[in-house]
């Protein structure tokens, strides 16, 4: 009889997904505690989800810093990859994140070039606006 009489119709794919989610020991049978636990899990965040939320906030702060300074992910990655291996170790990540607070000479130079370019662009726009005012 199942749930059909309640108006719940599921296809085979949905039933397979439900079974995999609700049957953690994969014995092909659902006990009442397994069903109850499955519904409880629907409303709890997993450890991975909690970590993702925290890390997401940190990454957004890093992204905001990068936008503010005109940096790309590649710039930051290369700055962190101190041994040039193409991979960032845990220690390099720690040091790299600390450097973002106090940028290295190379990173400061990139930031300075970006700021100079922004200043030159702003000056050129101001000159064009002043010239337009004079010609009116």
VOPATI-355855 format. One record per residue (C-alpha): residue in one letter; x, y, z; residue number from 1. Coordinates in nm, 4 decimals. Example, Ala and Ser with C-alpha at 12.3 -4.5 7.8 and 13.67 -1.06 7.14 Angstrom:
<dotis>
+-----+----------+----------+----------+-----+
! res !     east !    north !       up !   n !
+-----+----------+----------+----------+-----+
!   A !   1.2300 !  -0.4500 !   0.7800 !   1 !
!   S !   1.3670 !  -0.1060 !   0.7140 !   2 !
+-----+----------+----------+----------+-----+
</dotis>
This chain:
<dotis>
+-----+----------+----------+----------+-----+
! res !     east !    north !       up !   n !
+-----+----------+----------+----------+-----+
!   X !   0.0000 !   0.0000 !   0.0000 !   1 !
!   X !   0.2859 !   0.2439 !   0.0838 !   2 !
!   X !   0.2149 !   0.6150 !   0.0606 !   3 !
!   X !   0.0144 !   0.5997 !  -0.2615 !   4 !
!   X !  -0.3157 !   0.6224 !  -0.0747 !   5 !
!   X !  -0.1901 !   0.9498 !   0.0791 !   6 !
!   X !  -0.1356 !   1.1010 !  -0.2650 !   7 !
!   X !   0.2455 !   1.0710 !  -0.2563 !   8 !
!   X !   0.3648 !   0.9326 !  -0.5873 !   9 !
!   X !   0.7398 !   0.8887 !  -0.6386 !  10 !
!   X !   0.9333 !   0.7552 !  -0.9356 !  11 !
!   X !   1.2056 !   0.4910 !  -0.9078 !  12 !
!   X !   1.4879 !   0.7475 !  -0.9045 !  13 !
!   X !   1.3311 !   0.9378 !  -0.6167 !  14 !
!   X !   1.2705 !   0.6162 !  -0.4247 !  15 !
!   X !   1.6351 !   0.5159 !  -0.4750 !  16 !
!   X !   1.7557 !   0.8533 !  -0.3461 !  17 !
!   X !   1.5246 !   0.8364 !  -0.0463 !  18 !
!   X !   1.6436 !   0.4841 !   0.0329 !  19 !
!   X !   2.0113 !   0.5806 !   0.0128 !  20 !
!   X !   1.9543 !   0.8797 !   0.2407 !  21 !
!   X !   1.7396 !   0.6964 !   0.4950 !  22 !
!   X !   1.9321 !   0.3659 !   0.5012 !  23 !
!   X !   2.2807 !   0.4535 !   0.6336 !  24 !
!   X !   2.3783 !   0.0887 !   0.6907 !  25 !
!   X !   2.2653 !  -0.0055 !   0.3348 !  26 !
!   X !   2.0888 !  -0.3205 !   0.4475 !  27 !
!   X !   1.7947 !  -0.2506 !   0.2160 !  28 !
!   X !   1.5505 !  -0.2092 !   0.5034 !  29 !
!   X !   1.4391 !   0.1003 !   0.6891 !  30 !
!   X !   1.3940 !   0.0723 !   1.0623 !  31 !
!   X !   1.1839 !   0.3256 !   1.2512 !  32 !
!   X !   1.4984 !   0.4822 !   1.4110 !  33 !
!   X !   1.6510 !   0.5235 !   1.0616 !  34 !
!   X !   1.3372 !   0.6967 !   0.9288 !  35 !
!   X !   1.3128 !   0.9174 !   1.2370 !  36 !
!   X !   1.6856 !   1.0068 !   1.2115 !  37 !
!   X !   1.6476 !   1.0933 !   0.8413 !  38 !
!   X !   1.3756 !   1.3478 !   0.9179 !  39 !
!   X !   1.5830 !   1.4875 !   1.2069 !  40 !
!   X !   1.8838 !   1.5330 !   0.9738 !  41 !
!   X !   1.6724 !   1.7417 !   0.7353 !  42 !
!   X !   1.6650 !   2.0235 !   0.9878 !  43 !
!   X !   2.0224 !   2.0077 !   1.1149 !  44 !
!   X !   2.3257 !   2.1540 !   0.9503 !  45 !
!   X !   2.6118 !   1.9146 !   0.8982 !  46 !
!   X !   2.9594 !   1.9937 !   1.0218 !  47 !
!   X !   3.0612 !   2.0492 !   0.6601 !  48 !
!   X !   2.7812 !   2.3052 !   0.6130 !  49 !
!   X !   2.8804 !   2.4895 !   0.9311 !  50 !
!   X !   3.2438 !   2.5014 !   0.8195 !  51 !
!   X !   3.1386 !   2.6161 !   0.4712 !  52 !
!   X !   2.9445 !   2.9067 !   0.6229 !  53 !
!   X !   3.2437 !   3.0188 !   0.8306 !  54 !
!   X !   3.4933 !   2.9750 !   0.5478 !  55 !
!   X !   3.2565 !   3.1496 !   0.3084 !  56 !
!   X !   3.2612 !   3.4592 !   0.5286 !  57 !
!   X !   3.6410 !   3.4556 !   0.5379 !  58 !
!   X !   3.6682 !   3.4089 !   0.1618 !  59 !
!   X !   3.4286 !   3.6981 !   0.1039 !  60 !
!   X !   3.6540 !   3.9202 !   0.3187 !  61 !
!   X !   3.9570 !   3.8089 !   0.1139 !  62 !
!   X !   3.7664 !   3.8688 !  -0.2090 !  63 !
!   X !   3.6646 !   4.2177 !  -0.0924 !  64 !
!   X !   4.0288 !   4.2941 !  -0.0081 !  65 !
!   X !   4.1370 !   4.1717 !  -0.3510 !  66 !
!   X !   3.8752 !   4.3874 !  -0.5255 !  67 !
!   X !   3.9705 !   4.6901 !  -0.3184 !  68 !
!   X !   4.3386 !   4.6431 !  -0.4047 !  69 !
!   X !   4.2790 !   4.5414 !  -0.7671 !  70 !
!   X !   4.4305 !   4.1963 !  -0.7186 !  71 !
!   X !   4.3434 !   3.8730 !  -0.8918 !  72 !
!   X !   4.3267 !   3.5272 !  -0.7362 !  73 !
!   X !   4.6434 !   3.4373 !  -0.9273 !  74 !
!   X !   4.8330 !   3.7264 !  -0.7631 !  75 !
!   X !   4.7313 !   3.6132 !  -0.4160 !  76 !
!   X !   4.7980 !   3.2456 !  -0.4914 !  77 !
!   X !   5.1453 !   3.3181 !  -0.6266 !  78 !
!   X !   5.2185 !   3.5303 !  -0.3221 !  79 !
!   X !   5.1185 !   3.2419 !  -0.0945 !  80 !
!   X !   5.3094 !   2.9759 !  -0.2924 !  81 !
!   X !   5.6445 !   3.0814 !  -0.1513 !  82 !
!   X !   5.8357 !   2.7780 !  -0.2806 !  83 !
!   X !   5.6886 !   2.8046 !  -0.6315 !  84 !
!   X !   5.5659 !   2.4440 !  -0.6220 !  85 !
!   X !   5.2267 !   2.5267 !  -0.7710 !  86 !
!   X !   5.0556 !   2.4223 !  -0.4482 !  87 !
!   X !   5.0023 !   2.6023 !  -0.1180 !  88 !
!   X !   5.0807 !   2.4089 !   0.1995 !  89 !
!   X !   4.9041 !   2.4706 !   0.5281 !  90 !
!   X !   5.2022 !   2.6720 !   0.6528 !  91 !
!   X !   5.2135 !   2.8773 !   0.3315 !  92 !
!   X !   4.8394 !   2.9445 !   0.3642 !  93 !
!   X !   4.8832 !   3.0701 !   0.7209 !  94 !
!   X !   5.1753 !   3.2931 !   0.6240 !  95 !
!   X !   4.9959 !   3.4100 !   0.3104 !  96 !
!   X !   4.6834 !   3.5119 !   0.4984 !  97 !
!   X !   4.8973 !   3.6968 !   0.7495 !  98 !
!   X !   5.0732 !   3.8733 !   0.4587 !  99 !
!   X !   4.7380 !   3.9937 !   0.3283 ! 100 !
!   X !   4.7185 !   4.2050 !   0.6421 ! 101 !
!   X !   5.0735 !   4.3279 !   0.5816 ! 102 !
!   X !   5.1383 !   4.2872 !   0.2071 ! 103 !
!   X !   5.4883 !   4.1970 !   0.0869 ! 104 !
!   X !   5.6902 !   4.4287 !  -0.1345 ! 105 !
!   X !   5.5709 !   4.2475 !  -0.4462 ! 106 !
!   X !   5.2079 !   4.2723 !  -0.3415 ! 107 !
!   X !   5.2508 !   4.6366 !  -0.2353 ! 108 !
!   X !   5.3994 !   4.7090 !  -0.5801 ! 109 !
!   X !   5.0956 !   4.5517 !  -0.7505 ! 110 !
!   X !   4.8652 !   4.7555 !  -0.5273 ! 111 !
!   X !   5.0642 !   5.0737 !  -0.5940 ! 112 !
!   X !   5.0486 !   5.0171 !  -0.9722 ! 113 !
!   X !   4.6722 !   4.9670 !  -0.9467 ! 114 !
!   X !   4.6356 !   5.2820 !  -0.7344 ! 115 !
!   X !   4.8558 !   5.4815 !  -0.9749 ! 116 !
!   X !   4.6507 !   5.3638 !  -1.2710 ! 117 !
!   X !   4.3306 !   5.4592 !  -1.0873 ! 118 !
!   X !   4.4759 !   5.8032 !  -1.0051 ! 119 !
!   X !   4.5848 !   5.8654 !  -1.3643 ! 120 !
!   X !   4.2419 !   5.7577 !  -1.4887 ! 121 !
!   X !   4.0693 !   5.9900 !  -1.2381 ! 122 !
!   X !   4.2988 !   6.2802 !  -1.3333 ! 123 !
!   X !   4.2295 !   6.2253 !  -1.7036 ! 124 !
!   X !   3.8550 !   6.2197 !  -1.6386 ! 125 !
!   X !   3.8806 !   6.5406 !  -1.4340 ! 126 !
!   X !   4.0797 !   6.7097 !  -1.7131 ! 127 !
!   X !   3.8218 !   6.6026 !  -1.9738 ! 128 !
!   X !   3.5393 !   6.7352 !  -1.7559 ! 129 !
!   X !   3.7220 !   7.0650 !  -1.7012 ! 130 !
!   X !   3.7865 !   7.0955 !  -2.0763 ! 131 !
!   X !   3.4177 !   7.0326 !  -2.1482 ! 132 !
!   X !   3.3250 !   7.3047 !  -1.8966 ! 133 !
!   X !   3.5635 !   7.5514 !  -2.0653 ! 134 !
!   X !   3.4207 !   7.4827 !  -2.4113 ! 135 !
!   X !   3.0600 !   7.5415 !  -2.3020 ! 136 !
+-----+----------+----------+----------+-----+
</dotis>
